[in-house]
Amino acid sequence: MQSAADPVADPGTPHPLDNPALSSLTGPHSHFAERRGRILRYPVDVTPWTAHSDVPDAQDWADLAALAG
């Protein structure tokens, strides 16, 4: 049973843990983000994690390759 104290999340709203690296790099850790197009990453001396949308396109893959070096 749903109550006001226990609302059900909107199914159209992504949960931060659906894409944790992207949520972090566009949120609380945005000042750490290195970006190329829609691709983000942490500095390589911090972690190898990168972030992209749930459906990357050809440009995203090219940007990832360029950002990775």
N, CA, C and O atoms as a GROMACS GRO file, in nm:
protein
  276
    1MET      N    1   0.083  -0.117   0.000
    1MET     CA    2   0.000   0.000   0.000
    1MET      C    3   0.089   0.124   0.000
    1MET      O    4   0.182   0.134   0.080
    2GLN      N    5   0.061   0.217  -0.086
    2GLN     CA    6   0.138   0.340  -0.098
    2GLN      C    7   0.084   0.445  -0.002
    2GLN      O    8  -0.038   0.459   0.015
    3SER      N    9   0.175   0.518   0.060
    3SER     CA   10   0.135   0.628   0.147
    3SER      C   11   0.217   0.751   0.111
    3SER      O   12   0.315   0.741   0.037
    4ALA      N   13   0.178   0.865   0.164
    4ALA     CA   14   0.253   0.988   0.139
    4ALA      C   15   0.394   0.980   0.195
    4ALA      O   16   0.485   1.043   0.142
    5ALA      N   17   0.413   0.904   0.301
    5ALA     CA   18   0.545   0.889   0.362
    5ALA      C   19   0.633   0.793   0.282
    5ALA      O   20   0.755   0.792   0.300
    6ASP      N   21   0.574   0.714   0.195
    6ASP     CA   22   0.646   0.614   0.118
    6ASP      C   23   0.604   0.623  -0.028
    6ASP      O   24   0.540   0.530  -0.079
    7PRO      N   25   0.637   0.733  -0.097
    7PRO     CA   26   0.592   0.748  -0.235
    7PRO      C   27   0.666   0.653  -0.329
    7PRO      O   28   0.781   0.617  -0.304
    8VAL      N   29   0.600   0.614  -0.434
    8VAL     CA   30   0.661   0.532  -0.537
    8VAL      C   31   0.730   0.626  -0.635
    8VAL      O   32   0.672   0.726  -0.678
    9ALA      N   33   0.854   0.594  -0.670
    9ALA     CA   34   0.929   0.679  -0.762
    9ALA      C   35   0.862   0.680  -0.899
    9ALA      O   36   0.802   0.581  -0.941
   10ASP      N   37   0.872   0.792  -0.967
   10ASP     CA   38   0.819   0.804  -1.102
   10ASP      C   39   0.899   0.710  -1.192
   10ASP      O   40   1.021   0.724  -1.202
   11PRO      N   41   0.834   0.614  -1.258
   11PRO     CA   42   0.908   0.519  -1.342
   11PRO      C   43   0.979   0.585  -1.460
   11PRO      O   44   1.068   0.525  -1.519
   12GLY      N   45   0.941   0.708  -1.495
   12GLY     CA   46   1.007   0.779  -1.604
   12GLY      C   47   1.133   0.852  -1.561
   12GLY      O   48   1.207   0.902  -1.645
   13THR      N   49   1.158   0.859  -1.431
   13THR     CA   50   1.275   0.928  -1.378
   13THR      C   51   1.384   0.826  -1.349
   13THR      O   52   1.363   0.735  -1.268
   14PRO      N   53   1.500   0.838  -1.412
   14PRO     CA   54   1.606   0.741  -1.384
   14PRO      C   55   1.658   0.754  -1.241
   14PRO      O   56   1.668   0.865  -1.188
   15HIS      N   57   1.691   0.644  -1.183
   15HIS     CA   58   1.749   0.641  -1.049
   15HIS      C   59   1.900   0.665  -1.063
   15HIS      O   60   1.959   0.615  -1.158
   16PRO      N   61   1.963   0.737  -0.973
   16PRO     CA   62   2.108   0.762  -0.983
   16PRO      C   63   2.191   0.634  -0.995
   16PRO      O   64   2.298   0.637  -1.056
   17LEU      N   65   2.144   0.525  -0.938
   17LEU     CA   66   2.221   0.401  -0.947
   17LEU      C   67   2.199   0.326  -1.078
   17LEU      O   68   2.263   0.223  -1.101
   18ASP      N   69   2.110   0.376  -1.164
   18ASP     CA   70   2.096   0.318  -1.297
   18ASP      C   71   2.221   0.346  -1.380
   18ASP      O   72   2.257   0.265  -1.466
   19ASN      N   73   2.286   0.457  -1.356
   19ASN     CA   74   2.409   0.496  -1.425
   19ASN      C   75   2.492   0.576  -1.324
   19ASN      O   76   2.501   0.698  -1.335
   20PRO      N   77   2.554   0.507  -1.227
   20PRO     CA   78   2.617   0.577  -1.115
   20PRO      C   79   2.732   0.669  -1.153
   20PRO      O   80   2.746   0.777  -1.096
   21ALA      N   81   2.814   0.629  -1.249
   21ALA     CA   82   2.926   0.716  -1.287
   21ALA      C   83   2.874   0.845  -1.350
   21ALA      O   84   2.924   0.954  -1.320
   22LEU      N   85   2.774   0.834  -1.438
   22LEU     CA   86   2.718   0.954  -1.500
   22LEU      C   87   2.649   1.041  -1.397
   22LEU      O   88   2.663   1.164  -1.400
   23SER      N   89   2.575   0.980  -1.306
   23SER     CA   90   2.508   1.057  -1.201
   23SER      C   91   2.608   1.132  -1.115
   23SER      O   92   2.585   1.247  -1.078
   24SER      N   93   2.718   1.067  -1.084
   24SER     CA   94   2.819   1.131  -1.001
   24SER      C   95   2.892   1.243  -1.075
   24SER      O   96   2.912   1.352  -1.021
   25LEU      N   97   2.931   1.215  -1.199
   25LEU     CA   98   3.009   1.314  -1.274
   25LEU      C   99   2.926   1.432  -1.325
   25LEU      O  100   2.982   1.533  -1.367
   26THR      N  101   2.795   1.420  -1.322
   26THR     CA  102   2.709   1.533  -1.357
   26THR      C  103   2.646   1.593  -1.232
   26THR      O  104   2.568   1.688  -1.241
   27GLY      N  105   2.679   1.537  -1.117
   27GLY     CA  106   2.623   1.584  -0.990
   27GLY      C  107   2.732   1.627  -0.895
   27GLY      O  108   2.806   1.721  -0.922
   28PRO      N  109   2.742   1.557  -0.781
   28PRO     CA  110   2.834   1.599  -0.674
   28PRO      C  111   2.982   1.602  -0.714
   28PRO      O  112   3.058   1.679  -0.656
   29HIS      N  113   3.022   1.522  -0.810
   29HIS     CA  114   3.163   1.518  -0.851
   29HIS      C  115   3.187   1.590  -0.983
   29HIS      O  116   3.289   1.568  -1.048
   30SER      N  117   3.096   1.676  -1.024
   30SER     CA  118   3.110   1.743  -1.154
   30SER      C  119   3.239   1.823  -1.166
   30SER      O  120   3.291   1.841  -1.276
   31HIS      N  121   3.291   1.872  -1.054
   31HIS     CA  122   3.415   1.950  -1.059
   31HIS      C  123   3.537   1.862  -1.090
   31HIS      O  124   3.643   1.914  -1.125
   32PHE      N  125   3.523   1.729  -1.078
   32PHE     CA  126   3.631   1.637  -1.115
   32PHE      C  127   3.625   1.598  -1.263
   32PHE      O  128   3.724   1.550  -1.318
   33ALA      N  129   3.511   1.616  -1.326
   33ALA     CA  130   3.486   1.560  -1.458
   33ALA      C  131   3.575   1.619  -1.566
   33ALA      O  132   3.596   1.740  -1.574
   34GLU      N  133   3.628   1.529  -1.648
   34GLU     CA  134   3.691   1.566  -1.774
   34GLU      C  135   3.590   1.528  -1.881
   34GLU      O  136   3.533   1.418  -1.876
   35ARG      N  137   3.568   1.615  -1.977
   35ARG     CA  138   3.457   1.594  -2.071
   35ARG      C  139   3.504   1.610  -2.214
   35ARG      O  140   3.589   1.693  -2.246
   36ARG      N  141   3.446   1.528  -2.299
   36ARG     CA  142   3.457   1.545  -2.444
   36ARG      C  143   3.320   1.509  -2.500
   36ARG      O  144   3.279   1.393  -2.493
   37GLY      N  145   3.251   1.607  -2.555
   37GLY     CA  146   3.114   1.583  -2.602
   37GLY      C  147   3.026   1.540  -2.485
   37GLY      O  148   3.019   1.609  -2.383
   38ARG      N  149   2.959   1.427  -2.501
   38ARG     CA  150   2.873   1.375  -2.394
   38ARG      C  151   2.943   1.271  -2.308
   38ARG      O  152   2.880   1.209  -2.222
   39ILE      N  153   3.072   1.251  -2.329
   39ILE     CA  154   3.150   1.153  -2.253
   39ILE      C  155   3.220   1.224  -2.138
   39ILE      O  156   3.279   1.331  -2.156
   40LEU      N  157   3.213   1.165  -2.021
   40LEU     CA  158   3.280   1.220  -1.904
   40LEU      C  159   3.367   1.112  -1.843
   40LEU      O  160   3.343   0.993  -1.859
   41ARG      N  161   3.470   1.157  -1.772
   41ARG     CA  162   3.553   1.063  -1.697
   41ARG      C  163   3.613   1.135  -1.578
   41ARG      O  164   3.619   1.258  -1.572
   42TYR      N  165   3.656   1.054  -1.484
   42TYR     CA  166   3.736   1.104  -1.373
   42TYR      C  167   3.879   1.118  -1.423
   42TYR      O  168   3.915   1.053  -1.522
   43PRO      N  169   3.962   1.200  -1.359
   43PRO     CA  170   4.104   1.203  -1.396
   43PRO      C  171   4.163   1.062  -1.386
   43PRO      O  172   4.127   0.985  -1.297
   44VAL      N  173   4.253   1.030  -1.478
   44VAL     CA  174   4.306   0.893  -1.484
   44VAL      C  175   4.383   0.853  -1.359
   44VAL      O  176   4.394   0.734  -1.330
   45ASP      N  177   4.435   0.949  -1.283
   45ASP     CA  178   4.506   0.913  -1.161
   45ASP      C  179   4.410   0.888  -1.044
   45ASP      O  180   4.454   0.852  -0.934
   46VAL      N  181   4.281   0.907  -1.068
   46VAL     CA  182   4.180   0.882  -0.964
   46VAL      C  183   4.116   0.745  -0.986
   46VAL      O  184   4.115   0.662  -0.895
   47THR      N  185   4.064   0.722  -1.104
   47THR     CA  186   3.997   0.595  -1.136
   47THR      C  187   3.982   0.584  -1.288
   47THR      O  188   3.981   0.686  -1.357
   48PRO      N  189   3.970   0.464  -1.340
   48PRO     CA  190   3.953   0.448  -1.485
   48PRO      C  191   3.809   0.465  -1.533
   48PRO      O  192   3.782   0.445  -1.652
   49TRP      N  193   3.716   0.500  -1.446
   49TRP     CA  194   3.575   0.507  -1.484
   49TRP      C  195   3.547   0.618  -1.583
   49TRP      O  196   3.597   0.730  -1.572
   50THR      N  197   3.464   0.584  -1.680
   50THR     CA  198   3.410   0.682  -1.773
   50THR      C  199   3.258   0.676  -1.762
   50THR      O  200   3.203   0.584  -1.702
   51ALA      N  201   3.193   0.773  -1.819
   51ALA     CA  202   3.047   0.777  -1.814
   51ALA      C  203   2.993   0.823  -1.948
   51ALA      O  204   3.050   0.910  -2.015
   52HIS      N  205   2.881   0.763  -1.986
   52HIS     CA  206   2.813   0.801  -2.109
   52HIS      C  207   2.664   0.777  -2.092
   52HIS      O  208   2.621   0.716  -1.994
   53SER      N  209   2.588   0.824  -2.187
   53SER     CA  210   2.443   0.805  -2.181
   53SER      C  211   2.411   0.656  -2.192
   53SER      O  212   2.497   0.575  -2.226
   54ASP      N  213   2.289   0.622  -2.162
   54ASP     CA  214   2.248   0.481  -2.169
   54ASP      C  215   2.250   0.427  -2.311
   54ASP      O  216   2.260   0.306  -2.332
   55VAL      N  217   2.239   0.515  -2.408
   55VAL     CA  218   2.239   0.474  -2.549
   55VAL      C  219   2.343   0.559  -2.623
   55VAL      O  220   2.308   0.658  -2.686
   56PRO      N  221   2.471   0.519  -2.615
   56PRO     CA  222   2.574   0.598  -2.683
   56PRO      C  223   2.562   0.584  -2.835
   56PRO      O  224   2.524   0.479  -2.886
   57ASP      N  225   2.593   0.692  -2.904
   57ASP     CA  226   2.590   0.688  -3.050
   57ASP      C  227   2.733   0.686  -3.104
   57ASP      O  228   2.829   0.682  -3.026
   58ALA      N  229   2.748   0.688  -3.235
   58ALA     CA  230   2.880   0.680  -3.297
   58ALA      C  231   2.971   0.794  -3.252
   58ALA      O  232   3.090   0.772  -3.229
   59GLN      N  233   2.917   0.914  -3.238
   59GLN     CA  234   2.998   1.027  -3.192
   59GLN      C  235   3.046   1.006  -3.050
   59GLN      O  236   3.159   1.042  -3.016
   60ASP      N  237   2.961   0.948  -2.966
   60ASP     CA  238   3.002   0.920  -2.828
   60ASP      C  239   3.121   0.824  -2.826
   60ASP      O  240   3.216   0.844  -2.750
   61TRP      N  241   3.116   0.721  -2.910
   61TRP     CA  242   3.228   0.625  -2.913
   61TRP      C  243   3.355   0.692  -2.964
   61TRP      O  244   3.464   0.664  -2.913
   62ALA      N  245   3.343   0.780  -3.062
   62ALA     CA  246   3.460   0.854  -3.111
   62ALA      C  247   3.514   0.946  -3.002
   62ALA      O  248   3.636   0.957  -2.984
   63ASP      N  249   3.425   1.012  -2.928
   63ASP     CA  250   3.469   1.099  -2.819
   63ASP      C  251   3.534   1.019  -2.708
   63ASP      O  252   3.633   1.064  -2.648
   64LEU      N  253   3.482   0.901  -2.679
   64LEU     CA  254   3.543   0.815  -2.577
   64LEU      C  255   3.684   0.775  -2.619
   64LEU      O  256   3.776   0.779  -2.538
   65ALA      N  257   3.700   0.736  -2.745
   65ALA     CA  258   3.833   0.698  -2.794
   65ALA      C  259   3.930   0.815  -2.784
   65ALA      O  260   4.045   0.797  -2.745
   66ALA      N  261   3.886   0.934  -2.820
   66ALA     CA  262   3.972   1.052  -2.813
   66ALA      C  263   4.006   1.088  -2.669
   66ALA      O  264   4.120   1.123  -2.639
   67LEU      N  265   3.909   1.078  -2.580
   67LEU     CA  266   3.933   1.111  -2.440
   67LEU      C  267   4.026   1.009  -2.375
   67LEU      O  268   4.108   1.044  -2.290
   68ALA      N  269   4.014   0.884  -2.415
   68ALA     CA  270   4.098   0.778  -2.358
   68ALA      C  271   4.241   0.786  -2.410
   68ALA      O  272   4.334   0.734  -2.348
   69GLY      N  273   4.257   0.852  -2.523
   69GLY     CA  274   4.392   0.867  -2.577
   69GLY      C  275   4.427   0.756  -2.665
   69GLY      O  276   4.537   0.752  -2.719
   0.00000   0.00000   0.00000
